[in-house]
Amino acid sequence: MEQRWEESDDICKNSHSCLVIIYNLFYWEVDMKIAISSSGTSLDSNVDPRFGRCQYYIIYDTNTDSFEYVDNESRQAMGGAGIQASQFLVNKNIEAVISGNIGPNSYRVLSAASIKIYSGVTGTVKDAVEKFKKDELKGTSAPDVQSHFGAGSGMGRGGRL
């Protein structure tokens, strides 16, 4: 949503109010909660290549530089893990998702909720967060794996051909 002001609009009554407006416009995009698919519970854990069936999500608040981890209870689902995981993160008011891969069902749910998606990310969660904060990650414009990508993890849900 873009806000436009006409030249006649007097939004800067003095230099202090102008600085407050500029500060708020800058930090409006930067302060957010992001979710990273993770193989562990710390920032030193690796980004999990699976989104819907990852072990954990690291929920990182860029405003406070704090994080929490949550179990991905959807990873054991017989079907629809990506949809369930995506809806869980939508309900947590996540504004961006970082993962190794994103399937079509997850992509559809996250996009419908206007959540920014960054896939193809490897390395540690800490590295991913730093790249995000420096705007070094490229947004994902389409799913990058087929449905059931993470289901072949040796838990009886199929495998590779």
C-alpha positions in Angstrom: 0.0 0.0 0.0 1.6 3.2 -1.2 0.9 6.5 0.5 1.4 9.6 -1.6 1.6 13.2 -0.4 1.0 16.2 -2.5 3.4 19.2 -2.3 0.7 21.2 -0.5 0.4 18.6 2.3 2.3 19.9 5.3 3.6 16.7 6.9 6.8 18.2 8.2 5.8 20.9 10.7 9.4 21.1 11.9 12.7 19.3 11.4 12.0 16.9 14.3 8.7 15.6 12.9 10.4 15.1 9.5 13.1 13.0 11.2 10.4 10.9 12.9 8.6 10.4 9.6 11.8 9.3 7.8 12.8 7.0 10.7 9.4 5.4 10.7 9.4 4.9 6.9 12.8 3.3 7.0 12.1 1.0 9.9 8.6 0.0 8.7 10.1 -2.5 6.2 13.0 -3.6 8.5 11.1 -4.4 11.8 9.4 -7.7 11.4 9.0 -11.2 12.5 10.6 -13.8 10.2 10.4 -17.6 10.3 13.4 -19.7 9.2 13.0 -23.5 8.6 15.7 -25.0 10.9 17.3 -28.3 11.7 17.8 -27.3 15.3 16.8 -24.9 18.1 19.6 -22.2 17.9 20.9 -19.6 15.5 23.9 -21.9 14.9 21.6 -24.6 13.5 21.4 -25.1 9.7 18.6 -23.8 7.6 16.5 -26.9 6.8 16.0 -27.5 3.0 12.5 -28.7 3.8 9.9 -26.1 4.7 6.7 -28.1 5.5 8.6 -31.0 7.1 11.5 -29.2 8.8 12.1 -30.0 12.5 11.8 -26.5 13.9 11.1 -22.9 12.9 13.2 -20.2 14.4 11.0 -17.1 14.8 13.3 -14.1 14.7 12.1 -10.6 15.6 14.3 -8.0 13.7 13.1 -5.2 16.0 14.4 -6.7 19.2 17.0 -9.1 17.7 15.4 -11.9 19.8 14.3 -15.3 18.7 12.3 -18.3 19.8 12.1 -21.8 18.3 8.9 -23.8 17.8 8.4 -27.4 17.0 7.0 -28.0 13.5 4.1 -30.2 14.5 3.1 -30.5 10.9 6.2 -32.5 9.9 4.5 -35.8 10.9 1.3 -35.2 8.9 0.4 -37.8 6.5 -0.5 -35.1 3.9 -0.8 -31.3 3.8 2.3 -30.6 5.9 3.2 -27.5 3.9 -0.3 -26.1 4.1 -0.5 -26.8 7.9 2.9 -25.3 8.6 2.2 -22.3 6.4 -1.1 -21.6 8.2 0.6 -22.0 11.6 3.1 -19.2 10.6 0.3 -17.0 9.2 -1.4 -17.3 12.6 1.9 -16.3 14.3 1.9 -13.0 12.2 5.1 -13.9 10.4 5.9 -11.4 7.7 8.7 -13.3 5.9 9.8 -16.9 5.5 13.3 -18.2 4.8 13.9 -21.8 3.8 15.9 -24.1 1.6 12.9 -24.9 -0.6 9.3 -24.0 -0.9 6.7 -26.3 -2.4 3.5 -25.3 -4.3 1.1 -25.7 -1.4 3.2 -23.7 1.0 3.9 -21.1 -1.6 0.2 -20.6 -2.3 -0.8 -20.2 1.4 2.1 -17.9 2.2 1.5 -15.7 -0.9 -2.2 -15.4 -0.2 -1.2 -14.1 3.2 1.2 -11.6 1.7 4.2 -13.2 3.4 7.5 -12.6 1.7 9.2 -15.9 0.7 13.0 -16.4 0.4 14.0 -19.9 -0.7 17.3 -21.5 -1.9 18.9 -20.4 1.4 21.7 -22.6 2.9 24.1 -22.2 5.8 23.2 -21.3 9.4 20.1 -19.6 10.6 22.3 -16.8 11.9 23.8 -16.3 8.4 20.4 -16.3 6.9 19.1 -13.7 9.3 22.2 -11.4 8.7 21.7 -11.7 4.9 18.0 -10.9 5.3 18.8 -7.8 7.4 21.3 -6.6 4.8 18.7 -7.2 2.0 21.0 -9.8 0.4 18.3 -12.5 -0.1 16.3 -12.7 -3.3 12.6 -13.1 -3.0 11.0 -16.2 -4.4 8.5 -15.7 -7.2 7.4 -19.4 -7.6 7.6 -22.7 -5.8 11.0 -24.4 -6.4 10.2 -28.0 -5.6 7.2 -30.3 -6.3 4.6 -31.3 -3.8 5.8 -33.9 -1.2 9.4 -32.9 -1.6 10.3 -33.5 2.0 8.1 -36.5 2.4 10.9 -38.9 1.4 12.9 -38.5 4.6 12.9 -42.2 5.4 9.8 -42.2 7.5 7.7 -44.4 5.3 6.2 -41.6 3.2 7.7 -42.5 -0.1 11.1 -42.0 -1.5 13.1 -41.1 -4.5 12.6 -42.8 -7.8 
